[in-house]
Amino acid sequence: MLNDETLYLTVEELGEQLRTRKISAVELTESYLARSERLGPRLHAYATLTRELALKEAHAAEQEIAAGKYRGPLHGMPYAAKDLLAVRGYPTTWGAAPYAEQQFDYDATVIQKLRHAGAILIGKAAMIELAGGMGYRFASASHTGAARNPWNEACWTCGSSSGSAAIVSSAMAAFAIGSETWGSIVCPSAFTGISGLRPTYGRVSRHGAMSLAYSMDKLGPMARSAHDCGIILAAIAGHDPLDPASLPAQPTIFNSSSAHAPAQASRVRTAKKTLRVGWLTNAWKDLSPGVEKRIQEAQKVVRGFAANFAEATLPEGPWEAAAGLVISAECASAFDKLIESGGVAKLADPEGRLGGYINQQIAATDLVRANRLRRVLQHKMAELFGQFDVLATASLPVTASKLEANLDDELSFPDPLGGIGNFCGLPAISVPCGLADDQLPVGLQFVAPPLGETAVLQAAQEFQHTTRWHKLRPNV
Amino acid sequence: MMKTKTKTKTKMKEPEDSHPGGISRRSFARGAALVGAAAALLPAHLLAQAQSPASTAAAGTEKPPEPSPKLSPASQAEAEAKIQNIMRKYGSRLSDAEKVDVRKSVLSQQESIDKLRAFPLENWDEPALVLRAVLQGK
């Protein structure tokens, strides 16, 4: 079995070792599987391990690499996929008891694309039931229990990509796929000290993924560096006629448009300072002292690589309310059968059992109005991005909450950037920027205009070029 | 409101939408979808309410419910109609405690809806919806 030092390497580093055959895909897969079997149940990180499939794919990858048929930086790379992605032959539970036996006879497009790139699926990551679409009050709102944070197992990883975060943070796989409708990649990444990228809406196909809110769902990579996120995004992005929201075929704006390209191709750092950074002054009402200290230090680093650095403010308006209303209405429609059948009573969380009933009462005219506000907001954000390539702020104003916390008390605060970013489908990345006084990770967030993945990746890579926070490891 | 008990050091400007009863990343989708601090309720508190005669009245139909201080009479009436609709359709599935929760969430959601409705829009402000014609074989 490979040692911890190796298992904590980035995709970029592991890929080079696989390409040069210093390690084998089978050995790497078996090592991650063994670690997952040991740590996974303790952290409530997985819904299912796909051992048989993983070893089959690993042997195939190993043979191809040995034969000189190298597919690219993900060839032979073990990963986990959030359990809202369909994988033929395995349960896809959406994290929820009513769907515990659900299976699909096809693979989600993201799974297909990663398989094409040579990546190896080792398991389905645990998640908050229905990705939190019905609402939830406790971290235990999952068919598999509350995911424990590798940095402090008395704390939560955040949701809804809770298992994906635990898996990457504790090196149970090289990377994971998560999803975000509002905060579900950014928050778990921040709470567990990993790098997580929320792509532009429509950038990554959602075919085969559970729908929560049709106009806001996104899939994205969670990994141990921003550079890794770029590599993975390159493999999973692209037009898919099976996803009605998929962006048209076009030359990708971010580098490394192909998973077959060398890993270096996704490096978007430049020798010359080019980024115009807007430091948000109204993204959070308060920062906890431990978070504020790290964010102030991070700000100095960002100033150092920015071509232009200035304070920025988000436009004012009821954007969070509008985004929330759209999610609630779309979710009530997406799960209308579950709601009307009374199947919601089987959900784990007391709030989730009621949310659908309430959200069915939203008036059509209010939904249309919310979407009219969305267009107003899009124009306001376009104006703001006329001045800045990226906006930056803390990913979250607090560190990880306790496992048993009532989240209405412990994790309830205005989040205008999360609302705006997701309502407008903006790309964002969270990267670790140190530990707070409680020794829990703090995240720094970059947000860009639509299709601005290159900018957020550039900013994040610049940050990680200067800092080493992404190399910190929890003691698990 | 960020409900940490830490002292505030930042001097951040508070967005219009970011009031103490603002919207958390999860509460967007809770029944209320848009529930703020006012709706946060400890289970024990909830249980106590549910067990009291007053709470049954609040959740059900027998006594006049208490109005929300943040809602106009028209909005209050609209919210009450929604609550009645839920009770009519799903009331038999709900416990007394759940009925209390439903009521609080609907009232809170109504506050958010009022904020949406207060935002000035013009006739020509179209919704951000995309409809693309689907052609056979394309």
HADDOCK unambig.tbl for C-alpha pairs under 7 A between the chains (distance, minus, plus):
assign (segid A and resid 132 and name CA) (segid B and resid 26 and name CA) 6.93 0.50 0.50
assign (segid A and resid 133 and name CA) (segid B and resid 29 and name CA) 5.42 0.50 0.50
assign (segid A and resid 134 and name CA) (segid B and resid 29 and name CA) 5.59 0.50 0.50
assign (segid A and resid 134 and name CA) (segid B and resid 30 and name CA) 5.32 0.50 0.50
assign (segid A and resid 134 and name CA) (segid B and resid 31 and name CA) 6.36 0.50 0.50
assign (segid A and resid 135 and name CA) (segid B and resid 26 and name CA) 6.16 0.50 0.50
assign (segid A and resid 135 and name CA) (segid B and resid 27 and name CA) 6.10 0.50 0.50
assign (segid A and resid 135 and name CA) (segid B and resid 29 and name CA) 4.67 0.50 0.50
assign (segid A and resid 135 and name CA) (segid B and resid 30 and name CA) 3.25 0.50 0.50
assign (segid A and resid 135 and name CA) (segid B and resid 31 and name CA) 6.15 0.50 0.50
assign (segid A and resid 136 and name CA) (segid B and resid 26 and name CA) 6.81 0.50 0.50
assign (segid A and resid 136 and name CA) (segid B and resid 30 and name CA) 6.16 0.50 0.50
assign (segid A and resid 182 and name CA) (segid B and resid 25 and name CA) 6.37 0.50 0.50
assign (segid A and resid 183 and name CA) (segid B and resid 25 and name CA) 6.33 0.50 0.50
assign (segid A and resid 281 and name CA) (segid B and resid 12 and name CA) 5.44 0.50 0.50
assign (segid A and resid 281 and name CA) (segid B and resid 13 and name CA) 6.64 0.50 0.50
assign (segid A and resid 282 and name CA) (segid B and resid 12 and name CA) 5.11 0.50 0.50
assign (segid A and resid 282 and name CA) (segid B and resid 13 and name CA) 4.99 0.50 0.50
assign (segid A and resid 282 and name CA) (segid B and resid 14 and name CA) 5.89 0.50 0.50
assign (segid A and resid 282 and name CA) (segid B and resid 15 and name CA) 6.47 0.50 0.50
assign (segid A and resid 285 and name CA) (segid B and resid 12 and name CA) 5.95 0.50 0.50
assign (segid A and resid 285 and name CA) (segid B and resid 14 and name CA) 5.97 0.50 0.50
assign (segid A and resid 286 and name CA) (segid B and resid 2 and name CA) 6.80 0.50 0.50
assign (segid A and resid 286 and name CA) (segid B and resid 8 and name CA) 5.77 0.50 0.50
assign (segid A and resid 286 and name CA) (segid B and resid 10 and name CA) 6.04 0.50 0.50
assign (segid A and resid 287 and name CA) (segid B and resid 10 and name CA) 6.78 0.50 0.50
assign (segid A and resid 288 and name CA) (segid B and resid 6 and name CA) 5.85 0.50 0.50
assign (segid A and resid 316 and name CA) (segid B and resid 15 and name CA) 5.32 0.50 0.50
assign (segid A and resid 316 and name CA) (segid B and resid 16 and name CA) 5.30 0.50 0.50
assign (segid A and resid 316 and name CA) (segid B and resid 17 and name CA) 6.97 0.50 0.50
assign (segid A and resid 317 and name CA) (segid B and resid 16 and name CA) 5.59 0.50 0.50
assign (segid A and resid 317 and name CA) (segid B and resid 17 and name CA) 5.80 0.50 0.50
assign (segid A and resid 318 and name CA) (segid B and resid 16 and name CA) 6.94 0.50 0.50
assign (segid A and resid 318 and name CA) (segid B and resid 17 and name CA) 4.99 0.50 0.50
assign (segid A and resid 318 and name CA) (segid B and resid 115 and name CA) 6.39 0.50 0.50
assign (segid A and resid 318 and name CA) (segid B and resid 116 and name CA) 6.11 0.50 0.50
assign (segid A and resid 320 and name CA) (segid B and resid 17 and name CA) 6.86 0.50 0.50
assign (segid A and resid 320 and name CA) (segid B and resid 23 and name CA) 6.70 0.50 0.50
assign (segid A and resid 321 and name CA) (segid B and resid 34 and name CA) 6.20 0.50 0.50
assign (segid A and resid 321 and name CA) (segid B and resid 112 and name CA) 5.69 0.50 0.50
assign (segid A and resid 321 and name CA) (segid B and resid 116 and name CA) 6.98 0.50 0.50
assign (segid A and resid 322 and name CA) (segid B and resid 116 and name CA) 6.57 0.50 0.50
assign (segid A and resid 324 and name CA) (segid B and resid 28 and name CA) 4.51 0.50 0.50
assign (segid A and resid 324 and name CA) (segid B and resid 29 and name CA) 6.32 0.50 0.50
assign (segid A and resid 324 and name CA) (segid B and resid 33 and name CA) 5.82 0.50 0.50
assign (segid A and resid 324 and name CA) (segid B and resid 34 and name CA) 6.08 0.50 0.50
assign (segid A and resid 325 and name CA) (segid B and resid 33 and name CA) 6.59 0.50 0.50
assign (segid A and resid 327 and name CA) (segid B and resid 29 and name CA) 6.57 0.50 0.50
assign (segid A and resid 328 and name CA) (segid B and resid 29 and name CA) 5.30 0.50 0.50
assign (segid A and resid 328 and name CA) (segid B and resid 33 and name CA) 5.81 0.50 0.50
assign (segid A and resid 351 and name CA) (segid B and resid 30 and name CA) 6.33 0.50 0.50
assign (segid A and resid 351 and name CA) (segid B and resid 31 and name CA) 6.92 0.50 0.50
assign (segid A and resid 352 and name CA) (segid B and resid 30 and name CA) 6.62 0.50 0.50
assign (segid A and resid 354 and name CA) (segid B and resid 31 and name CA) 5.90 0.50 0.50
assign (segid A and resid 354 and name CA) (segid B and resid 102 and name CA) 6.82 0.50 0.50
assign (segid A and resid 355 and name CA) (segid B and resid 30 and name CA) 5.11 0.50 0.50
assign (segid A and resid 355 and name CA) (segid B and resid 31 and name CA) 3.04 0.50 0.50
assign (segid A and resid 355 and name CA) (segid B and resid 32 and name CA) 6.65 0.50 0.50
assign (segid A and resid 356 and name CA) (segid B and resid 31 and name CA) 6.09 0.50 0.50
assign (segid A and resid 357 and name CA) (segid B and resid 86 and name CA) 6.53 0.50 0.50
assign (segid A and resid 358 and name CA) (segid B and resid 31 and name CA) 5.13 0.50 0.50
assign (segid A and resid 358 and name CA) (segid B and resid 32 and name CA) 6.52 0.50 0.50
assign (segid A and resid 358 and name CA) (segid B and resid 102 and name CA) 6.88 0.50 0.50
assign (segid A and resid 358 and name CA) (segid B and resid 106 and name CA) 6.50 0.50 0.50
assign (segid A and resid 359 and name CA) (segid B and resid 31 and name CA) 5.79 0.50 0.50
assign (segid A and resid 359 and name CA) (segid B and resid 32 and name CA) 6.93 0.50 0.50
assign (segid A and resid 361 and name CA) (segid B and resid 82 and name CA) 6.18 0.50 0.50
assign (segid A and resid 368 and name CA) (segid B and resid 127 and name CA) 6.29 0.50 0.50
assign (segid A and resid 370 and name CA) (segid B and resid 116 and name CA) 6.87 0.50 0.50
assign (segid A and resid 371 and name CA) (segid B and resid 127 and name CA) 4.61 0.50 0.50
assign (segid A and resid 371 and name CA) (segid B and resid 128 and name CA) 5.26 0.50 0.50
assign (segid A and resid 372 and name CA) (segid B and resid 125 and name CA) 6.04 0.50 0.50
assign (segid A and resid 372 and name CA) (segid B and resid 126 and name CA) 5.34 0.50 0.50
assign (segid A and resid 372 and name CA) (segid B and resid 127 and name CA) 3.65 0.50 0.50
assign (segid A and resid 372 and name CA) (segid B and resid 128 and name CA) 5.93 0.50 0.50
assign (segid A and resid 374 and name CA) (segid B and resid 127 and name CA) 6.98 0.50 0.50
assign (segid A and resid 374 and name CA) (segid B and resid 128 and name CA) 5.95 0.50 0.50
assign (segid A and resid 375 and name CA) (segid B and resid 127 and name CA) 6.09 0.50 0.50
assign (segid A and resid 375 and name CA) (segid B and resid 128 and name CA) 4.99 0.50 0.50
assign (segid A and resid 408 and name CA) (segid B and resid 40 and name CA) 5.61 0.50 0.50
assign (segid A and resid 409 and name CA) (segid B and resid 3 and name CA) 5.86 0.50 0.50
assign (segid A and resid 409 and name CA) (segid B and resid 40 and name CA) 6.83 0.50 0.50
assign (segid A and resid 410 and name CA) (segid B and resid 3 and name CA) 5.83 0.50 0.50
assign (segid A and resid 410 and name CA) (segid B and resid 4 and name CA) 6.33 0.50 0.50
assign (segid A and resid 411 and name CA) (segid B and resid 3 and name CA) 6.92 0.50 0.50
assign (segid A and resid 412 and name CA) (segid B and resid 1 and name CA) 6.43 0.50 0.50
assign (segid A and resid 412 and name CA) (segid B and resid 2 and name CA) 5.54 0.50 0.50
assign (segid A and resid 412 and name CA) (segid B and resid 3 and name CA) 6.09 0.50 0.50
assign (segid A and resid 412 and name CA) (segid B and resid 24 and name CA) 4.66 0.50 0.50
assign (segid A and resid 413 and name CA) (segid B and resid 1 and name CA) 4.27 0.50 0.50
assign (segid A and resid 413 and name CA) (segid B and resid 2 and name CA) 3.80 0.50 0.50
assign (segid A and resid 413 and name CA) (segid B and resid 3 and name CA) 6.55 0.50 0.50
assign (segid A and resid 413 and name CA) (segid B and resid 22 and name CA) 6.29 0.50 0.50
assign (segid A and resid 413 and name CA) (segid B and resid 23 and name CA) 6.26 0.50 0.50
assign (segid A and resid 413 and name CA) (segid B and resid 24 and name CA) 4.95 0.50 0.50
assign (segid A and resid 414 and name CA) (segid B and resid 1 and name CA) 5.85 0.50 0.50
assign (segid A and resid 414 and name CA) (segid B and resid 2 and name CA) 6.76 0.50 0.50
assign (segid A and resid 414 and name CA) (segid B and resid 18 and name CA) 5.18 0.50 0.50
assign (segid A and resid 414 and name CA) (segid B and resid 22 and name CA) 4.93 0.50 0.50
assign (segid A and resid 414 and name CA) (segid B and resid 23 and name CA) 5.08 0.50 0.50
assign (segid A and resid 414 and name CA) (segid B and resid 24 and name CA) 5.46 0.50 0.50
assign (segid A and resid 415 and name CA) (segid B and resid 23 and name CA) 6.91 0.50 0.50
assign (segid A and resid 415 and name CA) (segid B and resid 24 and name CA) 6.29 0.50 0.50
assign (segid A and resid 415 and name CA) (segid B and resid 25 and name CA) 6.65 0.50 0.50
